[in-house]
Amino acid sequence: MSSKKLKISTSSEDDENKHAMIMDERKRKRMISNRESARRSRMKREQHVKDLNDEITYLTTKCSELAQKITEIAKNYAAIESENRVLSMHGEELKKRLELMEEMLLSCNNNIYYSNIDNDLSYVSMVNSDDYSGMTILEDPLLKQWLQPTFKYQTI
């Protein structure tokens, strides 16, 4: 009987040993797997940090390029805005000169019309038609100042 108990206990111990060995093997495999997973995770994190640093470098370079372009565009804008103001003033001056010259022409034509109405009625038809090519324009000292260029030497 005692020999049977020995066999049973031996077989039970063998089972426990086998079970312990299997559990140790599983622990060892899990430990190796966890180490590999941690190594992959570290490598992935290092690659991600490297990619982020590369992106920082790229974006910093791009930012400085854009800042340089913005500065250049701002300078060009200021120059064009200044030129636009000068041209607008010049346009306003030309409009005023044109209005004055039209008034002077109308006045001159009215003077010619009224002075010649008594002398020669043939001017009436010429003044009423819009063809002034046959008329002689008299030199007027007031008109001369409007014919001189005023913006010739102006700088921006």
ABEGO torsion letter per residue (X at the ends): XAAAAAAAAAAAAAAAAAAAAAAAAAAAAAAAAAAAAAAAAAAAAAAAAAAAAAAAAAAAAAAAAAAAAAAAAAAAAAAAAAAAAAAAAAAAAAAAAAAAAAAAAAAAAAAAAAAAAAABAAAAAAAABABAAABBBBBBAAAAAAABBAAAABBX
